[in-house]
Amino acid sequence: MNNKKKILVIRLSALGDVAILAPVLKLRAAHCSDVLFLLAAPPRLQPLFQGVDNIQFVPTLKKQSSRQLFSSLSSFRPDLVADMHHVNRVIGVDWLFRLHGVPVRAIRKHSCPGRPSWLRYNDVFDRCGLPIIEDIHSIATDYWTPKTKIRDYYNIGLAPFAQHQGKIWPLDMMEQLLQLLCNDDHYRVFLFGSKEEGATLDSWAARYPHTVSFAGKSSFEEELNQISQLDLMVSMDSANMHFASCMGIPVVSLWGATHPCRGFYGWRQNPNWAVQYDFSCRPCSKYGNKPCKYGDYRCLHAISPQVVYEKIESILN
C-alpha cells in the first residue's frame, strides 16, 4: 500500500456535490489499483466511500483556514492533488502544495456551462494522467431501473426539503402526494430529512398509515441502508437525489428554479423521470438561492401531486 502513488482528492462541500463524486471516484479506484486515493471530505459522508481498498477517507473539519488544511493534508505526503472544489479556501491549499513541489489539477468550474458535474470530476482525473475510462459515458447512461418486485407493495422514499426555497415543492402538495400513496395498499412510504425537519415529517408519519419518518433518527450509514431498500425515491434537486443515485435507486426528481441541464442531475438517473414545467424565467438560478422575481415560485406550484403520483405509477407498474 505504501508504494502506491497517492492522489489527494479534495471536495469539502456540499453534501450533494460530494455524493456526485462518489461513483466517479469508485470507478477510478477500480481501474487504478496501483493508486491510493486520499479523499478529503466532510466526515459525515464517509459511508459513501466504504468498501473500496484503495480509497482512504480523510475527514476534514469545518472553518479551517487554508494553512490549517494544508498542514493536516500535507502529512499524508500526496504525489498529486486533484482539486474537485476550487473555492478560495482550497485554492489557498493548492498554492501551498505547489509551493512545496506537489502538482495540482483543479476542476474547471466555469467552462462549458451545463457540463455534468460527474464529467467535470472525471476530466480532472484524466488530467491527473490516469488511464481514460473509455466507456464512462455508456456507464452514465445505463440508467437505474426499479428492482424486481419481491413484495406485495413498493417502498417509496419522500425527501421534501432542499437547501434553498427555489428547490422546495410546496409542502402541502407533498403532503397531498403522501395521501395519494397512503390511500393505495401497494405503497409503503419512508420520509427523509434532517433533524430540524423532523417535526414536520414526524407529524405526517403520525397522520398517515404505512408511513415512517427517518428524519434525525439514525446515523447517515443507517439512512443509506434504508435508502438502499427503496424501490423509488421522490426528491427535490437536493442531496437525497444524489444519495439515492449512489445506492442505485431510481429517482423522480422535482425541479423549480433550477434545471437538470445545469449539470447537477443524479448519476445514472433517467432524464425522463425529472418532473418540471417550462417557464420563460426558468432556470432563474444555478443553485436555487435567488428569490423568485414574481414572488410565487410558480414553477414549483405548477407541479401537481396527481402528475407526480402518475409518474411513480408509470415507472413501477
ZAMAR-845731 format. One record per residue (C-alpha): x negated, y negated, z negated. Coordinates in steps of 0.2 Angstrom, whole numbers, plus 5000, padded with zeros to 4 digits. Each point is the difference from the previous one (the first is absolute). Example, Ala and Ser with C-alpha at 12.3 -4.5 7.8 and 13.67 -1.06 7.14 Angstrom:
2
+------+------+------+
!    x !    y !    z !
+------+------+------+
! 4938 ! 5022 ! 4961 !
! 4994 ! 4983 ! 5003 !
+------+------+------+
//
This chain:
317
+------+------+------+
!    x !    y !    z !
+------+------+------+
! 5000 ! 5000 ! 5000 !
! 4986 ! 4988 ! 4996 !
! 4992 ! 5002 ! 5017 !
! 5016 ! 4994 ! 5009 !
! 5001 ! 4983 ! 5008 !
! 5010 ! 4989 ! 4989 !
! 5013 ! 4988 ! 5007 !
! 5008 ! 4988 ! 4988 !
! 5018 ! 4996 ! 5005 !
! 5008 ! 4985 ! 4992 !
! 5019 ! 4996 ! 5000 !
! 5005 ! 4992 ! 4983 !
! 5018 ! 4996 ! 5004 !
! 5015 ! 5001 ! 5004 !
! 5007 ! 5016 ! 4995 !
! 5008 ! 5003 ! 5017 !
! 4984 ! 4995 ! 5009 !
! 4990 ! 5013 ! 4990 !
! 5013 ! 5013 ! 5004 !
! 4998 ! 4997 ! 5019 !
! 4982 ! 5003 ! 4998 !
! 5002 ! 5017 ! 4991 !
! 5004 ! 5011 ! 5016 !
! 4987 ! 4991 ! 5010 !
! 4986 ! 5002 ! 4987 !
! 5005 ! 5019 ! 4998 !
! 4999 ! 5003 ! 5018 !
! 4983 ! 4992 ! 5001 !
! 4994 ! 5010 ! 4985 !
! 5006 ! 5016 ! 5008 !
! 4990 ! 4996 ! 5016 !
! 4985 ! 4994 ! 4990 !
! 4995 ! 5013 ! 4987 !
! 4982 ! 4993 ! 5000 !
! 5007 ! 4983 ! 4993 !
! 5005 ! 4996 ! 4983 !
! 5013 ! 4987 ! 5000 !
! 5001 ! 4988 ! 4985 !
! 5017 ! 4992 ! 4999 !
! 5001 ! 4984 ! 4989 !
! 5019 ! 4998 ! 4997 !
! 5013 ! 4997 ! 4986 !
! 4999 ! 5014 ! 4987 !
! 5018 ! 5003 ! 5001 !
! 4999 ! 5007 ! 5018 !
! 4987 ! 5013 ! 4997 !
! 5013 ! 5014 ! 5002 !
! 5001 ! 4996 ! 5018 !
! 4982 ! 5005 ! 5003 !
! 4999 ! 5016 ! 4989 !
! 4995 ! 5017 ! 5007 !
! 4987 ! 4994 ! 5013 !
! 4982 ! 5005 ! 4995 !
! 4991 ! 4986 ! 5009 !
! 5011 ! 4986 ! 4994 !
! 4994 ! 4992 ! 4983 !
! 5013 ! 4988 ! 4993 !
! 4992 ! 4985 ! 4992 !
! 5013 ! 4990 ! 4989 !
! 4999 ! 4982 ! 5001 !
! 5005 ! 4987 ! 4987 !
! 5011 ! 4985 ! 5003 !
! 4993 ! 4982 ! 5000 !
! 4982 ! 5005 ! 5002 !
! 4989 ! 4988 ! 5008 !
! 4990 ! 5004 ! 5016 !
! 4985 ! 5001 ! 4990 !
! 5008 ! 5012 ! 4987 !
! 5007 ! 5011 ! 5014 !
! 4983 ! 5001 ! 5008 !
! 4992 ! 5004 ! 4984 !
! 5011 ! 5015 ! 4997 !
! 5001 ! 5006 ! 5018 !
! 4981 ! 4998 ! 5004 !
! 4997 ! 5013 ! 4986 !
! 5006 ! 5013 ! 5012 !
! 4986 ! 4996 ! 5012 !
! 5011 ! 5001 ! 5016 !
! 4991 ! 5001 ! 5017 !
! 5014 ! 4990 ! 5009 !
! 5015 ! 4989 ! 4995 !
! 5017 ! 5002 ! 5009 !
! 5010 ! 4984 ! 4995 !
! 5018 ! 5004 ! 5003 !
! 5006 ! 4985 ! 4990 !
! 4990 ! 4984 ! 5005 !
! 5007 ! 4987 ! 4988 !
! 4989 ! 4987 ! 4992 !
! 4995 ! 5011 ! 4985 !
! 4995 ! 5015 ! 5011 !
! 4991 ! 4989 ! 5013 !
! 4989 ! 4994 ! 4985 !
! 4996 ! 5019 ! 4996 !
! 4996 ! 5002 ! 5019 !
! 4988 ! 4986 ! 4999 !
! 4991 ! 5007 ! 4985 !
! 4999 ! 5017 ! 5007 !
! 4992 ! 4993 ! 5016 !
! 4988 ! 4990 ! 4990 !
! 4994 ! 5016 ! 4993 !
! 4998 ! 5008 ! 5017 !
! 5016 ! 5010 ! 5000 !
! 5010 ! 4999 ! 5017 !
! 5018 ! 4995 ! 4999 !
! 5014 ! 5003 ! 5013 !
! 5016 ! 4990 ! 4996 !
! 5018 ! 5001 ! 5006 !
! 5005 ! 4987 ! 5014 !
! 5016 ! 4995 ! 4992 !
! 5004 ! 4986 ! 5013 !
! 4996 ! 5009 ! 5016 !
! 5014 ! 5007 ! 5011 !
! 5015 ! 4995 ! 4990 !
! 5012 ! 5015 ! 4997 !
! 4986 ! 5013 ! 5001 !
! 5005 ! 5013 ! 4987 !
! 4991 ! 4999 ! 4984 !
! 4995 ! 5018 ! 5001 !
! 4992 ! 4997 ! 5016 !
! 4991 ! 4985 ! 4993 !
! 4993 ! 5011 ! 4987 !
! 4995 ! 5013 ! 5012 !
! 4991 ! 4987 ! 5011 !
! 4989 ! 4996 ! 4985 !
! 4995 ! 5018 ! 4998 !
! 4996 ! 5001 ! 5018 !
! 4988 ! 4985 ! 4998 !
! 4992 ! 5009 ! 4985 !
! 4993 ! 5012 ! 5013 !
! 5011 ! 5014 ! 4995 !
! 5006 ! 5013 ! 5013 !
! 5015 ! 4993 ! 5010 !
! 5016 ! 5010 ! 4996 !
! 5006 ! 5002 ! 5018 !
! 5018 ! 5006 ! 4996 !
! 5004 ! 4988 ! 4986 !
! 5013 ! 4992 ! 5011 !
! 5008 ! 5017 ! 5003 !
! 5000 ! 5003 ! 4981 !
! 5008 ! 4983 ! 4996 !
! 5014 ! 5003 ! 5012 !
! 5004 ! 5017 ! 4994 !
! 5014 ! 4993 ! 4990 !
! 5005 ! 5008 ! 4983 !
! 5017 ! 5009 ! 5002 !
! 5011 ! 5007 ! 4986 !
! 4995 ! 5016 ! 4992 !
! 5010 ! 5016 ! 5003 !
! 5015 ! 5000 ! 4989 !
! 4998 ! 5012 ! 4986 !
! 5015 ! 4994 ! 4989 !
! 5018 ! 4996 ! 5001 !
! 4996 ! 4981 ! 4998 !
! 4987 ! 4988 ! 5005 !
! 4989 ! 4990 ! 4989 !
! 5000 ! 4981 ! 5005 !
! 4989 ! 4987 ! 4992 !
! 5005 ! 4982 ! 4999 !
! 4987 ! 4986 ! 4997 !
! 5010 ! 4984 ! 5000 !
! 4986 ! 4987 ! 4995 !
! 4986 ! 4992 ! 5008 !
! 4987 ! 4987 ! 4995 !
! 5009 ! 4985 ! 5009 !
! 5018 ! 4995 ! 5002 !
! 4999 ! 5000 ! 5019 !
! 4998 ! 5019 ! 5000 !
! 5013 ! 5005 ! 4987 !
! 5017 ! 5006 ! 5007 !
! 5014 ! 4992 ! 4989 !
! 5002 ! 5011 ! 4985 !
! 5019 ! 5001 ! 5001 !
! 4998 ! 5008 ! 5017 !
! 4987 ! 5012 ! 4994 !
! 5012 ! 5005 ! 4986 !
! 5014 ! 5002 ! 5014 !
! 4988 ! 5012 ! 5009 !
! 4997 ! 5010 ! 4983 !
! 5019 ! 5001 ! 4998 !
! 5002 ! 5007 ! 5018 !
! 4986 ! 5013 ! 4996 !
! 5008 ! 5005 ! 4983 !
! 5017 ! 5002 ! 5008 !
! 4992 ! 5014 ! 5010 !
! 4996 ! 5017 ! 4991 !
! 4986 ! 5003 ! 5013 !
! 4989 ! 4986 ! 4992 !
! 4990 ! 4998 ! 4984 !
! 4992 ! 4983 ! 4998 !
! 4984 ! 4995 ! 4991 !
! 4996 ! 4981 ! 4997 !
! 4983 ! 4993 ! 5000 !
! 4993 ! 4984 ! 4993 !
! 4989 ! 4992 ! 4987 !
! 5003 ! 4999 ! 4982 !
! 5007 ! 4982 ! 5002 !
! 5013 ! 5006 ! 5012 !
! 5005 ! 5015 ! 4989 !
! 5015 ! 4991 ! 4992 !
! 5009 ! 4998 ! 5016 !
! 4996 ! 5018 ! 5007 !
! 5004 ! 5008 ! 4983 !
! 5017 ! 4991 ! 5000 !
! 5003 ! 5008 ! 5018 !
! 4995 ! 5017 ! 4994 !
! 5012 ! 4999 ! 4985 !
! 5015 ! 4995 ! 5012 !
! 4997 ! 5012 ! 5014 !
! 5000 ! 5019 ! 5000 !
! 4985 ! 5010 ! 5007 !
! 4989 ! 4985 ! 4997 !
! 4984 ! 4999 ! 4990 !
! 4988 ! 4985 ! 4998 !
! 4981 ! 5002 ! 4999 !
! 4997 ! 4981 ! 4998 !
! 4986 ! 4998 ! 4986 !
! 5003 ! 5017 ! 4993 !
! 4985 ! 5010 ! 5007 !
! 4982 ! 4999 ! 5005 !
! 4996 ! 4995 ! 5018 !
! 4994 ! 5018 ! 5003 !
! 5017 ! 5007 ! 4994 !
! 5009 ! 4987 ! 5011 !
! 4991 ! 5006 ! 5015 !
! 5005 ! 5018 ! 4996 !
! 5018 ! 4995 ! 4999 !
! 4998 ! 4991 ! 5017 !
! 4993 ! 5016 ! 5007 !
! 5016 ! 5009 ! 4996 !
! 5011 ! 4988 ! 5010 !
! 5008 ! 5004 ! 5017 !
! 5000 ! 4981 ! 5004 !
! 4996 ! 4983 ! 4992 !
! 5010 ! 4984 ! 5003 !
! 4988 ! 4986 ! 4997 !
! 4997 ! 4981 ! 5003 !
! 4984 ! 4995 ! 5009 !
! 4991 ! 5004 ! 4984 !
! 4987 ! 5011 ! 4992 !
! 5013 ! 5014 ! 4997 !
! 5001 ! 5002 ! 5019 !
! 4981 ! 5003 ! 5001 !
! 5000 ! 5012 ! 4984 !
! 5013 ! 5010 ! 5009 !
! 4990 ! 5000 ! 5016 !
! 4985 ! 5006 ! 4991 !
! 5011 ! 5015 ! 4993 !
! 5006 ! 5004 ! 5018 !
! 5018 ! 4994 ! 4996 !
! 5011 ! 4992 ! 5014 !
! 5005 ! 4982 ! 4996 !
! 5015 ! 4990 ! 5005 !
! 4993 ! 4983 ! 4997 !
! 5010 ! 4983 ! 5000 !
! 4992 ! 4984 ! 5007 !
! 5005 ! 4982 ! 4998 !
! 4987 ! 4986 ! 5000 !
! 4986 ! 5012 ! 5005 !
! 4999 ! 5011 ! 5015 !
! 4992 ! 5017 ! 5004 !
! 4991 ! 4992 ! 5015 !
! 4989 ! 4990 ! 4988 !
! 4990 ! 5016 ! 4996 !
! 5006 ! 5006 ! 4983 !
! 5011 ! 5014 ! 5005 !
! 4999 ! 5017 ! 4991 !
! 4987 ! 5012 ! 5006 !
! 5008 ! 5013 ! 5011 !
! 5017 ! 4993 ! 4998 !
! 5012 ! 5000 ! 5015 !
! 5003 ! 4982 ! 5006 !
! 5018 ! 5005 ! 5004 !
! 5004 ! 5002 ! 4982 !
! 4996 ! 4982 ! 4995 !
! 5017 ! 4991 ! 4998 !
! 4999 ! 4981 ! 5005 !
! 5010 ! 4988 ! 5010 !
! 4992 ! 4987 ! 5013 !
! 5002 ! 4982 ! 4995 !
! 4991 ! 4986 ! 5009 !
! 4992 ! 4995 ! 4983 !
! 4993 ! 5018 ! 4997 !
! 4987 ! 5003 ! 4995 !
! 4998 ! 4984 ! 4990 !
! 4986 ! 5007 ! 4989 !
! 4986 ! 5013 ! 5001 !
! 5002 ! 5004 ! 4982 !
! 5018 ! 4995 ! 4996 !
! 4994 ! 4986 ! 4988 !
! 5007 ! 4985 ! 5009 !
! 5017 ! 4994 ! 4995 !
! 5014 ! 5002 ! 5013 !
! 5002 ! 4984 ! 5009 !
! 5019 ! 5003 ! 5000 !
! 5000 ! 5004 ! 4982 !
! 5011 ! 5016 ! 5002 !
! 4988 ! 5014 ! 5007 !
! 5013 ! 5004 ! 5013 !
! 4988 ! 5013 ! 5007 !
! 5002 ! 5011 ! 4985 !
! 5019 ! 4997 ! 4997 !
! 5003 ! 5005 ! 5018 !
! 4995 ! 5018 ! 4995 !
! 5015 ! 5009 ! 4994 !
! 5000 ! 5015 ! 4988 !
! 5011 ! 5010 ! 5013 !
! 4986 ! 4998 ! 5013 !
! 4987 ! 5006 ! 4988 !
! 5010 ! 5014 ! 4994 !
! 5004 ! 5006 ! 5018 !
! 4981 ! 4999 ! 5004 !
! 4996 ! 5011 ! 4986 !
! 5014 ! 5012 ! 5006 !
! 4993 ! 5000 ! 5018 !
! 4983 ! 5004 ! 4994 !
! 5004 ! 5014 ! 4988 !
! 5015 ! 5008 ! 5008 !
+------+------+------+
//
